Amino acid sequence: MNNKNISANEIIHVAEAVARDKGLSKDSIIEALEEAIAVASRRKYGNNIKIKAHINRNQGNIEIYREELVVKDGFLNYENSITLNDNEQRTCIEISNAKMFNPDVKEGDVIKHVLPPFEIGRLNAISAKQVIVSKVKELEKNRIFQEYNDRVGEILNGVVEKIEIGCYIVKLGSAEAIIKKDQILKTDFYKLGDRIRAYLDRVDKESNGPILVLSRTHKEFVAQLFKQEIPEVYDKIIQIKCISRDPGSRTKVAVYSCDPSIDPVGSCVGMRGVRVQAIIKELRGEKIDIIKWSEDPATFVVNAFGASSNVSKVVIDEEQRRIEVVVPEEEQSQIIGRRGQNVKLISELVGWRINITTEEQESIRRQEDFKNVTALFIEALNLEEILAQLLSSQGFTTIESLAQAEVSSIASIEGLDEEIANELISRAKNYIISTQEKK
């Protein structure tokens, strides 16, 4: 085929057709055609010549040309040629020669020499076709990566196209995704052609094309389902603060309402549970506990265990980020949950370590602590047992807490005064100093 006889309209129509078929821009297809024509041209005029092709975007006319860099006279002599590689040396032109084509040219300019049209030929046509196919594939890969990389974090709908060892291949329109079998629920069973909804976890850019990685076990899959089923969550009137999940078994979701007049838990559950049931159905019966979030860890923990759990006391250890929850003995196993699942999920949700203890165990431990602290005060501070017990009962559990106390706080204890308070603080400080000196 001779390129001077190529129909200009045909070039444009081909570009438009391929662009529609592949979901690419017409301009990107024309650029691929330009690159292919340039490759074919270099086979005729020489690979060392820098040749480019340009297709008029409106009319489809093809122009083939080479570019030459204008350099000073004498630059291309033998002594200076070592500063340039072969390709650059052949695409340079000295300024005196360049002025023969354009009197206004200056050093550093790039001038364009239009080359005559030529017959492409069979071999050149094959090379051009390979370039076009390769370029279109590359463009398709980039389009898929950009399109789906912007959708990471969304729920996608697809069809199971292939079942392989350890994974499913899912068709998503013009793209394919992968979901590993450890990323589906234990209750999920898919056959070829089945529809599947999953969370787009990430897009890996590989040499043979982007890999879309899906998940149905990700915590954010649940969050996105809440957005789809509950308008207040979608509109951000209700916020999902945190989620803990044992995929396929149980999920706990902490919610908070920005509008005090809206009950976040009730809104998520819906009338007769219709909203949350839609989510449970998608998760194949996975239990969902919706919990009112609180900034206060103790309140949050009590909310997480639920109104039916008789939590009698919550003890916070901020330094260790640990919470001790005291419950009736008959409810301990139920509150802990099967294989510790309930307490584990609540601990993950709150972000603190949680220890469940019974009222009896807590009473025994408290008595033991009281006894140990009393003995410590008697021995270290040389106090009478009654005074040591009095301090212990008032919440002083260490020598350090006594040394750092205000005189007024100790003097306010019934039976004590400022003189005794000063003496107790002094003894505590002296004990700490003597202990440090021994170290």
C-alpha positions in Angstrom: 0.0 0.0 0.0 1.4 3.4 -0.9 1.0 6.0 1.8 0.3 8.8 -0.6 -2.8 6.9 -1.7 -4.0 6.2 1.8 -7.4 7.9 2.3 -7.2 10.6 4.9 -10.7 9.9 6.0 -9.8 6.2 6.3 -7.0 7.0 8.8 -9.4 9.0 11.0 -12.1 6.4 10.8 -9.7 3.6 11.7 -8.4 5.6 14.7 -12.0 6.3 15.8 -13.1 2.7 15.4 -10.1 1.2 17.3 -10.6 3.9 20.0 -14.2 2.9 20.5 -13.5 -0.8 20.5 -10.7 -0.6 23.1 -12.1 2.3 25.2 -9.1 4.5 24.4 -8.8 8.1 23.2 -8.7 8.7 19.4 -5.6 10.8 19.9 -3.7 8.0 21.6 -4.5 5.7 18.6 -3.3 8.3 16.1 -0.1 8.6 18.2 0.4 4.8 17.9 -0.1 5.0 14.1 2.4 7.8 13.9 5.0 5.7 15.8 4.3 2.8 13.5 4.7 4.9 10.3 8.0 6.3 11.8 9.3 2.7 12.4 8.4 1.7 8.8 10.1 4.9 7.5 13.3 4.2 9.3 13.6 0.8 7.6 13.7 2.7 4.3 15.7 5.8 5.2 18.0 4.2 7.8 17.7 3.5 11.5 20.4 6.1 12.3 18.2 8.9 11.0 15.8 10.5 13.5 12.5 10.2 11.6 9.1 11.3 12.9 5.6 11.0 11.4 2.7 13.3 11.9 -1.0 12.7 11.1 -3.3 15.7 10.8 -6.0 15.1 13.5 -8.7 16.7 11.3 -7.9 15.7 7.8 -5.8 12.5 8.3 -2.9 13.6 6.0 0.4 12.0 6.8 3.7 13.9 6.9 7.1 12.1 7.3 10.1 14.2 8.3 13.5 14.1 10.0 14.7 16.6 12.6 18.2 18.1 12.6 19.8 20.1 15.4 21.6 23.3 14.3 25.2 23.4 15.5 28.0 25.8 14.9 30.3 25.4 11.8 33.1 23.0 12.3 31.3 21.2 15.2 31.0 18.0 13.2 34.7 17.7 12.3 36.7 14.7 13.5 38.0 16.3 16.7 34.6 17.2 17.9 32.8 14.1 16.7 33.8 12.2 19.8 31.5 14.4 21.9 28.4 13.1 20.1 27.1 9.6 19.7 26.5 8.3 16.1 22.8 9.0 16.2 23.2 12.6 17.4 26.0 13.2 14.9 23.8 12.1 12.0 20.9 14.4 13.1 22.9 17.5 13.4 23.5 20.2 10.8 26.0 23.0 10.8 24.6 26.5 10.7 26.0 27.5 7.4 24.2 24.6 5.7 21.1 25.2 7.7 20.9 28.8 6.5 20.5 27.5 3.0 17.1 26.2 4.0 16.2 29.0 6.4 18.2 32.3 6.6 16.7 33.1 10.0 17.9 29.9 11.7 20.0 30.1 14.9 22.3 27.6 16.7 20.3 25.3 18.9 17.2 25.4 16.6 15.7 22.2 15.4 14.8 22.2 11.7 12.4 19.9 10.0 13.1 18.2 6.6 9.9 16.7 5.0 10.7 13.4 3.4 9.0 12.2 0.2 6.2 9.6 0.5 7.1 5.9 -0.1 5.5 2.6 -0.6 5.3 0.9 2.8 5.9 -2.7 1.6 5.1 -6.0 3.2 8.0 -6.1 5.7 7.5 -2.5 6.7 3.8 -3.1 7.1 4.4 -6.1 9.4 6.8 -4.0 11.6 4.2 -1.1 11.7 1.4 -3.5 12.7 3.5 -5.0 15.5 4.2 -1.4 16.8 0.5 -0.6 16.7 -0.6 -3.8 18.4 2.1 -3.3 21.1 1.2 0.3 21.6 -2.5 -0.4 21.8 -1.9 -3.1 24.4 0.3 -0.7 26.4 -2.4 2.0 26.2 -5.1 -0.5 27.4 -2.9 -1.5 30.4 -2.5 2.2 31.3 -6.2 2.9 30.9 -7.2 0.0 33.1 -4.6 0.9 35.8 -5.7 4.6 35.9 -9.4 3.7 35.8 -9.3 1.2 38.6 -6.5 2.7 40.7 -8.9 5.7 41.2 -11.5 3.2 42.4 -9.5 1.4 45.1 -11.7 1.3 48.2 -14.9 0.7 46.2 -17.1 -2.3 45.9 -17.1 -3.7 42.4 -19.5 -6.1 40.7 -18.2 -8.8 38.4 -18.7 -12.3 37.1 -16.6 -15.4 37.9 -14.8 -16.1 34.6 -12.3 -18.8 35.7 -11.6 -20.9 38.8 -8.0 -21.7 39.4 -6.1 -23.3 42.3 -6.2 -20.8 45.1 -8.2 -18.1 43.4 -11.0 -16.9 41.2 -10.6 -14.8 38.1 -13.4 -12.2 37.9 -14.5 -10.3 34.8 -15.1 -6.6 35.4 -16.3 -5.2 32.1 -13.2 -4.9 30.0 -10.8 -5.7 32.9 -10.1 -8.8 34.9 -9.5 -9.1 38.7 -8.3 -11.8 41.0 -9.7 -12.8 44.4 -7.8 -15.3 46.4 -9.7 -18.0 48.2 -8.4 -16.8 51.5 -10.1 -13.5 50.7 -13.6 -14.9 50.4 -15.9 -16.0 53.3 -16.1 -19.5 54.6 -19.7 -19.5 53.5 -19.0 -18.3 50.0 -19.4 -20.8 47.1 -19.0 -19.6 43.5 -19.4 -21.4 40.2 -18.5 -20.2 36.7 -20.8 -17.4 35.7 -21.8 -16.5 39.2 -22.0 -12.8 40.1 -19.7 -11.6 42.8 -19.4 -8.3 44.8 -16.1 -7.6 46.4 -13.9 -4.7 47.7 -11.1 -3.5 45.5 -8.2 -3.7 47.9 -5.4 -2.5 45.5 -4.1 -2.4 41.9 -0.7 -4.0 41.4 1.2 -2.6 38.3 2.9 -5.6 36.7 4.8 -5.8 33.4 2.1 -7.9 31.8 -0.6 -5.6 32.9 -2.3 -4.3 36.1 -3.6 -6.9 38.6 -6.8 -5.9 40.3 -6.9 -7.5 43.8 -10.3 -8.1 45.3 -11.4 -9.0 48.9 -14.6 -10.0 50.7 -12.9 -10.4 54.1 -11.5 -6.9 54.4 -12.9 -4.7 57.1 -13.5 -1.9 54.7 -15.8 -4.2 52.6 -18.3 -4.0 55.6 -17.8 -0.2 55.8 -18.6 0.2 52.1 -21.7 -2.0 52.4 -22.9 0.3 55.2 -22.4 3.3 52.9 -24.5 1.6 50.2 -27.3 0.5 52.4 -27.5 3.4 54.9 -28.1 6.9 53.5 -27.0 8.6 56.7 -23.6 6.8 56.5 -23.2 7.7 52.8 -24.1 11.4 53.6 -21.6 11.3 56.6 -24.3 12.2 59.1 -23.3 8.9 60.8 -19.6 8.1 60.9 -18.1 4.6 61.1 -15.4 5.1 63.7 -13.8 1.7 63.7 -14.5 -2.0 62.8 -13.3 -5.3 64.1 -14.0 -8.4 62.2 -13.8 -12.2 62.2 -14.7 -12.7 58.5 -17.7 -15.0 58.0 -18.5 -15.2 61.7 -18.9 -11.8 63.4 -18.2 -8.1 62.9 -18.4 -5.2 65.3 -19.0 -1.7 64.0 -18.7 1.4 66.1 -20.8 4.3 64.9 -21.2 7.9 65.9 -23.8 10.5 64.9 -22.8 14.1 64.1 -26.4 15.1 64.7 -27.4 14.6 68.4 -31.0 14.1 67.3 -30.2 11.0 65.3 -29.6 7.6 67.0 -26.6 6.1 65.1 -27.3 2.5 66.1 -31.1 2.7 65.4 -30.5 4.3 62.0 -28.0 1.6 61.0 -30.3 -1.2 62.1 -33.3 0.3 60.4 -37.0 -0.4 60.8 -37.4 -4.0 61.9 -33.7 -4.5 61.1 -34.2 -4.2 57.3 -31.0 -2.2 56.7 -28.6 -4.3 58.6 -30.3 -7.5 57.3 -29.4 -6.5 53.7 -25.7 -6.3 54.8 -25.9 -9.6 56.7 -27.4 -11.2 53.6 -24.5 -10.1 51.4 -22.1 -11.4 54.1 -23.8 -14.8 54.0 -25.2 -14.6 57.5 -22.2 -13.0 59.2 -23.4 -11.6 62.6 -23.1 -7.8 62.9 -23.0 -5.9 66.2 -23.6 -2.2 65.9 -22.2 -0.2 68.8 -22.4 3.4 69.8 -18.9 4.9 69.8 -17.7 7.0 72.7 -14.5 9.0 73.2 -14.4 7.7 76.8 -12.8 4.2 76.8 -14.8 3.0 79.8 -18.1 4.0 78.3 -17.1 2.6 74.9 -16.3 -0.8 76.4 -19.6 -0.9 78.3 -21.4 -0.1 75.1 -19.5 -2.7 73.2 -20.4 -5.5 75.7 -24.1 -4.4 75.3 -26.9 -3.5 77.7 -27.6 -7.2 78.4 -24.2 -7.7 79.9 -24.1 -6.8 83.6 -20.7 -5.1 83.7 -20.3 -4.1 87.4 -17.0 -2.2 87.1 -14.5 -1.0 84.6 -10.9 -0.3 85.7 -8.7 1.7 83.4 -4.9 1.5 83.3 -4.0 4.3 80.9 -0.2 3.7 81.1 -0.5 0.1 80.0 -3.6 0.8 77.8 -5.4 -2.0 79.6 -9.0 -2.2 80.8 -10.2 -4.6 83.4 -13.9 -5.5 83.1 -15.6 -6.9 86.2 -18.7 -9.1 85.6 -20.8 -11.6 87.5 -19.3 -15.1 87.6 -22.3 -16.7 85.8 -21.8 -14.3 82.8 -18.1 -14.5 82.4 -18.0 -17.2 79.7 -20.8 -15.6 77.7 -19.1 -12.2 77.8 -15.7 -13.7 76.8 -17.4 -15.5 73.9 -16.6 -18.8 72.2 -12.9 -19.2 71.9 -12.5 -15.7 73.3 -14.0 -14.2 70.1 -16.2 -11.6 71.7 -13.6 -10.1 74.0 -10.9 -10.3 71.2 -13.1 -8.3 68.8 -14.0 -5.7 71.4 -10.3 -5.3 72.4 -9.5 -4.8 68.7 -12.4 -2.3 68.3 -11.5 -0.2 71.4 -7.7 -0.5 70.8 -7.0 -1.5 74.4 -6.1 -4.8 76.0 -9.2 -6.1 77.9 -9.1 -8.5 80.8 -12.4 -10.1 82.0 -12.6 -10.9 85.7 -15.4 -12.0 88.0 -16.6 -10.0 91.0 -15.3 -12.7 93.3 -11.9 -12.8 91.6 -11.7 -9.0 91.7 -12.6 -9.0 95.4 -9.9 -11.5 96.2 -7.4 -9.6 94.1 -8.4 -6.3 95.8 -7.9 -7.8 99.3 -4.6 -9.2 98.2 -3.4 -5.8 96.9 -4.6 -4.1 100.0 -2.7 -6.5 102.1 0.5 -6.1 100.1 0.3 -2.3 100.0 -0.3 -2.2 103.8 2.7 -4.5 104.4 4.9 -2.3 102.1 4.0 0.9 104.0 4.6 -0.7 107.4 8.1 -2.0 106.3 9.3 0.9 104.1 7.9 3.9 106.0 7.9 2.3 109.5 4.2 3.0 110.0 1.7 1.4 112.4 -0.6 -1.1 110.7 -3.8 1.0 111.2 -2.2 4.1 109.5 -0.8 1.9 106.7 -4.3 0.4 106.1 -5.8 3.9 106.2 -3.5 5.1 103.5 -4.1 2.0 101.4 -7.9 2.3 101.7 -7.6 5.9 100.5 -6.1 4.9 97.1 -2.3 5.2 97.9 -0.9 2.1 96.3 2.8 2.9 96.0 5.5 4.8 97.8 5.8 7.1 94.8 2.1 8.1 94.9 2.5 9.1 98.5 5.7 11.1 97.9 4.0 13.0 95.1 0.8 13.7 97.0 -0.4 17.2 98.1 -0.2 17.9 101.8 -3.8 19.0 101.8 -5.0 15.7 100.2 -3.4 13.6 103.0 -4.4 16.0 105.7 -8.1 15.9 104.6 -8.2 12.1 105.5 -10.1 11.7 108.8 -7.8 11.3 111.7 -4.8 13.0 110.0 -3.5 16.6 110.0 -0.9 18.6 108.1 1.9 17.7 110.5 1.3 13.9 109.9 0.9 14.6 106.2 4.3 16.4 106.0 5.9 13.6 107.9 4.4 10.8 105.6 5.5 12.7 102.5 9.0 13.2 103.9 9.4 9.5 104.8 8.2 8.5 101.3 10.7 10.8 99.6 13.6 9.7 101.8 12.8 6.1 101.1 12.9 6.7 97.3 16.2 8.6 97.6 17.8 5.8 99.7 16.5 3.1 97.3 18.0 5.0 94.3 21.4 5.4 96.1 21.6 1.7 96.7 21.2 1.1 93.0 
